[in-house]
Amino acid sequence: MLGTLLIVILVLALLGVLPRWSHSRSWGYGPSSGVGLALFIVVILLVLGRI
């Protein structure tokens, strides 16, 4: 349950930091790569059964 909730929150955060909107175009892909890395780590932990 906790793992599913973390994945949903991280996917929403990943969609929120994509540089598609006018206020975030100057950010580049830095924030989205950080959230993507966190999502990847959570998925790996879920697969390994640590969460």
PDB file of N, CA, C and O in Angstrom:
ATOM      1  N   MET A   1       0.818  -1.193   0.000  1.00  0.00           N
ATOM      2  CA  MET A   1       0.000   0.000   0.000  1.00  0.00           C
ATOM      3  C   MET A   1       0.864   1.259   0.000  1.00  0.00           C
ATOM      4  O   MET A   1       0.607   2.198  -0.754  1.00  0.00           O
ATOM      5  N   LEU A   2       1.880   1.270   0.844  1.00  0.00           N
ATOM      6  CA  LEU A   2       2.768   2.428   0.920  1.00  0.00           C
ATOM      7  C   LEU A   2       3.536   2.603  -0.390  1.00  0.00           C
ATOM      8  O   LEU A   2       3.728   3.725  -0.857  1.00  0.00           O
ATOM      9  N   GLY A   3       3.968   1.504  -0.970  1.00  0.00           N
ATOM     10  CA  GLY A   3       4.706   1.577  -2.228  1.00  0.00           C
ATOM     11  C   GLY A   3       3.867   2.130  -3.357  1.00  0.00           C
ATOM     12  O   GLY A   3       4.350   2.935  -4.153  1.00  0.00           O
ATOM     13  N   THR A   4       2.618   1.711  -3.437  1.00  0.00           N
ATOM     14  CA  THR A   4       1.716   2.214  -4.474  1.00  0.00           C
ATOM     15  C   THR A   4       1.468   3.701  -4.292  1.00  0.00           C
ATOM     16  O   THR A   4       1.437   4.454  -5.265  1.00  0.00           O
ATOM     17  N   LEU A   5       1.293   4.120  -3.059  1.00  0.00           N
ATOM     18  CA  LEU A   5       1.085   5.533  -2.781  1.00  0.00           C
ATOM     19  C   LEU A   5       2.316   6.358  -3.156  1.00  0.00           C
ATOM     20  O   LEU A   5       2.183   7.445  -3.717  1.00  0.00           O
ATOM     21  N   LEU A   6       3.504   5.852  -2.852  1.00  0.00           N
ATOM     22  CA  LEU A   6       4.736   6.554  -3.229  1.00  0.00           C
ATOM     23  C   LEU A   6       4.876   6.674  -4.736  1.00  0.00           C
ATOM     24  O   LEU A   6       5.281   7.719  -5.244  1.00  0.00           O
ATOM     25  N   ILE A   7       4.542   5.608  -5.452  1.00  0.00           N
ATOM     26  CA  ILE A   7       4.649   5.657  -6.905  1.00  0.00           C
ATOM     27  C   ILE A   7       3.681   6.677  -7.483  1.00  0.00           C
ATOM     28  O   ILE A   7       4.052   7.442  -8.373  1.00  0.00           O
ATOM     29  N   VAL A   8       2.450   6.701  -6.993  1.00  0.00           N
ATOM     30  CA  VAL A   8       1.467   7.668  -7.497  1.00  0.00           C
ATOM     31  C   VAL A   8       1.931   9.094  -7.226  1.00  0.00           C
ATOM     32  O   VAL A   8       1.838   9.950  -8.107  1.00  0.00           O
ATOM     33  N   ILE A   9       2.422   9.359  -6.035  1.00  0.00           N
ATOM     34  CA  ILE A   9       2.896  10.707  -5.691  1.00  0.00           C
ATOM     35  C   ILE A   9       4.083  11.099  -6.561  1.00  0.00           C
ATOM     36  O   ILE A   9       4.150  12.232  -7.039  1.00  0.00           O
ATOM     37  N   LEU A  10       5.019  10.178  -6.771  1.00  0.00           N
ATOM     38  CA  LEU A  10       6.193  10.505  -7.578  1.00  0.00           C
ATOM     39  C   LEU A  10       5.846  10.684  -9.054  1.00  0.00           C
ATOM     40  O   LEU A  10       6.449  11.523  -9.724  1.00  0.00           O
ATOM     41  N   VAL A  11       4.898   9.922  -9.573  1.00  0.00           N
ATOM     42  CA  VAL A  11       4.481  10.109 -10.966  1.00  0.00           C
ATOM     43  C   VAL A  11       3.816  11.467 -11.129  1.00  0.00           C
ATOM     44  O   VAL A  11       4.075  12.163 -12.111  1.00  0.00           O
ATOM     45  N   LEU A  12       2.971  11.854 -10.192  1.00  0.00           N
ATOM     46  CA  LEU A  12       2.358  13.179 -10.257  1.00  0.00           C
ATOM     47  C   LEU A  12       3.402  14.292 -10.142  1.00  0.00           C
ATOM     48  O   LEU A  12       3.303  15.310 -10.826  1.00  0.00           O
ATOM     49  N   ALA A  13       4.388  14.099  -9.287  1.00  0.00           N
ATOM     50  CA  ALA A  13       5.467  15.086  -9.165  1.00  0.00           C
ATOM     51  C   ALA A  13       6.280  15.148 -10.451  1.00  0.00           C
ATOM     52  O   ALA A  13       6.700  16.226 -10.873  1.00  0.00           O
ATOM     53  N   LEU A  14       6.503  13.997 -11.074  1.00  0.00           N
ATOM     54  CA  LEU A  14       7.246  13.971 -12.333  1.00  0.00           C
ATOM     55  C   LEU A  14       6.495  14.723 -13.421  1.00  0.00           C
ATOM     56  O   LEU A  14       7.106  15.447 -14.207  1.00  0.00           O
ATOM     57  N   LEU A  15       5.187  14.563 -13.478  1.00  0.00           N
ATOM     58  CA  LEU A  15       4.392  15.314 -14.446  1.00  0.00           C
ATOM     59  C   LEU A  15       4.389  16.806 -14.133  1.00  0.00           C
ATOM     60  O   LEU A  15       4.312  17.634 -15.041  1.00  0.00           O
ATOM     61  N   GLY A  16       4.470  17.143 -12.863  1.00  0.00           N
ATOM     62  CA  GLY A  16       4.443  18.543 -12.466  1.00  0.00           C
ATOM     63  C   GLY A  16       5.720  19.304 -12.761  1.00  0.00           C
ATOM     64  O   GLY A  16       5.682  20.526 -12.905  1.00  0.00           O
ATOM     65  N   VAL A  17       6.846  18.623 -12.855  1.00  0.00           N
ATOM     66  CA  VAL A  17       8.107  19.331 -13.081  1.00  0.00           C
ATOM     67  C   VAL A  17       8.582  19.281 -14.525  1.00  0.00           C
ATOM     68  O   VAL A  17       9.658  19.791 -14.839  1.00  0.00           O
ATOM     69  N   LEU A  18       7.797  18.675 -15.404  1.00  0.00           N
ATOM     70  CA  LEU A  18       8.181  18.692 -16.818  1.00  0.00           C
ATOM     71  C   LEU A  18       8.137  20.125 -17.338  1.00  0.00           C
ATOM     72  O   LEU A  18       7.213  20.868 -17.010  1.00  0.00           O
ATOM     73  N   PRO A  19       9.116  20.523 -18.139  1.00  0.00           N
ATOM     74  CA  PRO A  19       9.163  21.921 -18.603  1.00  0.00           C
ATOM     75  C   PRO A  19       8.194  22.203 -19.743  1.00  0.00           C
ATOM     76  O   PRO A  19       8.617  22.573 -20.838  1.00  0.00           O
ATOM     77  N   ARG A  20       6.911  22.032 -19.498  1.00  0.00           N
ATOM     78  CA  ARG A  20       5.895  22.271 -20.520  1.00  0.00           C
ATOM     79  C   ARG A  20       5.175  23.584 -20.289  1.00  0.00           C
ATOM     80  O   ARG A  20       4.642  24.160 -21.238  1.00  0.00           O
ATOM     81  N   TRP A  21       5.141  24.073 -19.069  1.00  0.00           N
ATOM     82  CA  TRP A  21       4.389  25.268 -18.752  1.00  0.00           C
ATOM     83  C   TRP A  21       5.321  26.474 -18.758  1.00  0.00           C
ATOM     84  O   TRP A  21       6.532  26.335 -18.585  1.00  0.00           O
ATOM     85  N   SER A  22       4.758  27.637 -18.956  1.00  0.00           N
ATOM     86  CA  SER A  22       5.570  28.841 -19.137  1.00  0.00           C
ATOM     87  C   SER A  22       6.421  29.172 -17.906  1.00  0.00           C
ATOM     88  O   SER A  22       7.525  29.697 -18.055  1.00  0.00           O
ATOM     89  N   HIS A  23       5.945  28.885 -16.723  1.00  0.00           N
ATOM     90  CA  HIS A  23       6.722  29.226 -15.528  1.00  0.00           C
ATOM     91  C   HIS A  23       7.904  28.283 -15.314  1.00  0.00           C
ATOM     92  O   HIS A  23       8.812  28.606 -14.548  1.00  0.00           O
ATOM     93  N   SER A  24       7.910  27.127 -15.974  1.00  0.00           N
ATOM     94  CA  SER A  24       8.983  26.166 -15.723  1.00  0.00           C
ATOM     95  C   SER A  24       9.867  25.907 -16.938  1.00  0.00           C
ATOM     96  O   SER A  24      10.693  24.995 -16.904  1.00  0.00           O
ATOM     97  N   ARG A  25       9.719  26.667 -17.989  1.00  0.00           N
ATOM     98  CA  ARG A  25      10.533  26.429 -19.190  1.00  0.00           C
ATOM     99  C   ARG A  25      12.017  26.682 -18.942  1.00  0.00           C
ATOM    100  O   ARG A  25      12.862  26.012 -19.537  1.00  0.00           O
ATOM    101  N   SER A  26      12.343  27.623 -18.089  1.00  0.00           N
ATOM    102  CA  SER A  26      13.750  27.945 -17.845  1.00  0.00           C
ATOM    103  C   SER A  26      14.421  26.954 -16.889  1.00  0.00           C
ATOM    104  O   SER A  26      15.640  26.994 -16.727  1.00  0.00           O
ATOM    105  N   TRP A  27      13.657  26.077 -16.262  1.00  0.00           N
ATOM    106  CA  TRP A  27      14.225  25.113 -15.330  1.00  0.00           C
ATOM    107  C   TRP A  27      15.016  24.030 -16.039  1.00  0.00           C
ATOM    108  O   TRP A  27      15.946  23.468 -15.461  1.00  0.00           O
ATOM    109  N   GLY A  28      14.665  23.731 -17.269  1.00  0.00           N
ATOM    110  CA  GLY A  28      15.311  22.627 -17.973  1.00  0.00           C
ATOM    111  C   GLY A  28      14.790  21.290 -17.455  1.00  0.00           C
ATOM    112  O   GLY A  28      13.693  21.213 -16.901  1.00  0.00           O
ATOM    113  N   TYR A  29      15.581  20.245 -17.640  1.00  0.00           N
ATOM    114  CA  TYR A  29      15.157  18.911 -17.229  1.00  0.00           C
ATOM    115  C   TYR A  29      15.758  18.488 -15.894  1.00  0.00           C
ATOM    116  O   TYR A  29      15.642  17.319 -15.524  1.00  0.00           O
ATOM    117  N   GLY A  30      16.383  19.378 -15.171  1.00  0.00           N
ATOM    118  CA  GLY A  30      16.981  19.045 -13.882  1.00  0.00           C
ATOM    119  C   GLY A  30      15.998  18.519 -12.854  1.00  0.00           C
ATOM    120  O   GLY A  30      16.211  17.436 -12.308  1.00  0.00           O
ATOM    121  N   PRO A  31      14.916  19.261 -12.568  1.00  0.00           N
ATOM    122  CA  PRO A  31      13.955  18.758 -11.569  1.00  0.00           C
ATOM    123  C   PRO A  31      13.298  17.447 -11.983  1.00  0.00           C
ATOM    124  O   PRO A  31      13.085  16.572 -11.144  1.00  0.00           O
ATOM    125  N   SER A  32      12.976  17.301 -13.261  1.00  0.00           N
ATOM    126  CA  SER A  32      12.305  16.068 -13.679  1.00  0.00           C
ATOM    127  C   SER A  32      13.248  14.873 -13.627  1.00  0.00           C
ATOM    128  O   SER A  32      12.807  13.750 -13.379  1.00  0.00           O
ATOM    129  N   SER A  33      14.525  15.096 -13.856  1.00  0.00           N
ATOM    130  CA  SER A  33      15.450  13.965 -13.757  1.00  0.00           C
ATOM    131  C   SER A  33      15.647  13.547 -12.302  1.00  0.00           C
ATOM    132  O   SER A  33      15.842  12.365 -12.020  1.00  0.00           O
ATOM    133  N   GLY A  34      15.599  14.498 -11.383  1.00  0.00           N
ATOM    134  CA  GLY A  34      15.703  14.158  -9.963  1.00  0.00           C
ATOM    135  C   GLY A  34      14.502  13.370  -9.477  1.00  0.00           C
ATOM    136  O   GLY A  34      14.654  12.392  -8.745  1.00  0.00           O
ATOM    137  N   VAL A  35      13.310  13.786  -9.877  1.00  0.00           N
ATOM    138  CA  VAL A  35      12.098  13.058  -9.493  1.00  0.00           C
ATOM    139  C   VAL A  35      12.050  11.712 -10.204  1.00  0.00           C
ATOM    140  O   VAL A  35      11.602  10.722  -9.627  1.00  0.00           O
ATOM    141  N   GLY A  36      12.506  11.668 -11.447  1.00  0.00           N
ATOM    142  CA  GLY A  36      12.561  10.394 -12.169  1.00  0.00           C
ATOM    143  C   GLY A  36      13.500   9.406 -11.500  1.00  0.00           C
ATOM    144  O   GLY A  36      13.211   8.211 -11.445  1.00  0.00           O
ATOM    145  N   LEU A  37      14.616   9.895 -10.993  1.00  0.00           N
ATOM    146  CA  LEU A  37      15.548   9.036 -10.276  1.00  0.00           C
ATOM    147  C   LEU A  37      14.922   8.508  -8.983  1.00  0.00           C
ATOM    148  O   LEU A  37      15.084   7.335  -8.646  1.00  0.00           O
ATOM    149  N   ALA A  38      14.216   9.367  -8.270  1.00  0.00           N
ATOM    150  CA  ALA A  38      13.530   8.925  -7.052  1.00  0.00           C
ATOM    151  C   ALA A  38      12.467   7.883  -7.378  1.00  0.00           C
ATOM    152  O   ALA A  38      12.313   6.910  -6.639  1.00  0.00           O
ATOM    153  N   LEU A  39      11.735   8.072  -8.469  1.00  0.00           N
ATOM    154  CA  LEU A  39      10.734   7.096  -8.899  1.00  0.00           C
ATOM    155  C   LEU A  39      11.386   5.769  -9.248  1.00  0.00           C
ATOM    156  O   LEU A  39      10.865   4.711  -8.897  1.00  0.00           O
ATOM    157  N   PHE A  40      12.503   5.814  -9.925  1.00  0.00           N
ATOM    158  CA  PHE A  40      13.236   4.600 -10.291  1.00  0.00           C
ATOM    159  C   PHE A  40      13.692   3.846  -9.043  1.00  0.00           C
ATOM    160  O   PHE A  40      13.580   2.621  -8.983  1.00  0.00           O
ATOM    161  N   ILE A  41      14.200   4.564  -8.058  1.00  0.00           N
ATOM    162  CA  ILE A  41      14.665   3.932  -6.823  1.00  0.00           C
ATOM    163  C   ILE A  41      13.500   3.286  -6.072  1.00  0.00           C
ATOM    164  O   ILE A  41      13.642   2.183  -5.545  1.00  0.00           O
ATOM    165  N   VAL A  42      12.355   3.960  -6.020  1.00  0.00           N
ATOM    166  CA  VAL A  42      11.197   3.393  -5.337  1.00  0.00           C
ATOM    167  C   VAL A  42      10.709   2.135  -6.047  1.00  0.00           C
ATOM    168  O   VAL A  42      10.347   1.158  -5.392  1.00  0.00           O
ATOM    169  N   VAL A  43      10.696   2.148  -7.368  1.00  0.00           N
ATOM    170  CA  VAL A  43      10.266   0.961  -8.122  1.00  0.00           C
ATOM    171  C   VAL A  43      11.227  -0.200  -7.874  1.00  0.00           C
ATOM    172  O   VAL A  43      10.790  -1.337  -7.693  1.00  0.00           O
ATOM    173  N   ILE A  44      12.519   0.075  -7.865  1.00  0.00           N
ATOM    174  CA  ILE A  44      13.498  -0.987  -7.598  1.00  0.00           C
ATOM    175  C   ILE A  44      13.307  -1.555  -6.183  1.00  0.00           C
ATOM    176  O   ILE A  44      13.372  -2.769  -5.991  1.00  0.00           O
ATOM    177  N   LEU A  45      13.074  -0.693  -5.208  1.00  0.00           N
ATOM    178  CA  LEU A  45      12.838  -1.157  -3.848  1.00  0.00           C
ATOM    179  C   LEU A  45      11.565  -1.992  -3.746  1.00  0.00           C
ATOM    180  O   LEU A  45      11.512  -2.963  -2.991  1.00  0.00           O
ATOM    181  N   LEU A  46      10.532  -1.608  -4.517  1.00  0.00           N
ATOM    182  CA  LEU A  46       9.316  -2.415  -4.534  1.00  0.00           C
ATOM    183  C   LEU A  46       9.558  -3.791  -5.134  1.00  0.00           C
ATOM    184  O   LEU A  46       9.062  -4.797  -4.626  1.00  0.00           O
ATOM    185  N   VAL A  47      10.318  -3.828  -6.210  1.00  0.00           N
ATOM    186  CA  VAL A  47      10.601  -5.110  -6.859  1.00  0.00           C
ATOM    187  C   VAL A  47      11.407  -6.012  -5.930  1.00  0.00           C
ATOM    188  O   VAL A  47      11.181  -7.221  -5.894  1.00  0.00           O
ATOM    189  N   LEU A  48      12.331  -5.444  -5.189  1.00  0.00           N
ATOM    190  CA  LEU A  48      13.139  -6.217  -4.274  1.00  0.00           C
ATOM    191  C   LEU A  48      12.415  -6.570  -2.977  1.00  0.00           C
ATOM    192  O   LEU A  48      12.911  -7.379  -2.193  1.00  0.00           O
ATOM    193  N   GLY A  49      11.240  -5.969  -2.743  1.00  0.00           N
ATOM    194  CA  GLY A  49      10.468  -6.275  -1.551  1.00  0.00           C
ATOM    195  C   GLY A  49      10.909  -5.529  -0.321  1.00  0.00           C
ATOM    196  O   GLY A  49      10.602  -5.962   0.790  1.00  0.00           O
ATOM    197  N   ARG A  50      11.609  -4.438  -0.464  1.00  0.00           N
ATOM    198  CA  ARG A  50      12.089  -3.656   0.687  1.00  0.00           C
ATOM    199  C   ARG A  50      11.057  -2.672   1.214  1.00  0.00           C
ATOM    200  O   ARG A  50      11.182  -2.187   2.339  1.00  0.00           O
ATOM    201  N   ILE A  51      10.043  -2.373   0.417  1.00  0.00           N
ATOM    202  CA  ILE A  51       8.994  -1.442   0.860  1.00  0.00           C
ATOM    203  C   ILE A  51       7.712  -2.229   1.026  1.00  0.00           C
ATOM    204  O   ILE A  51       6.682  -1.663   1.392  1.00  0.00           O
TER     205      ILE A  51
END
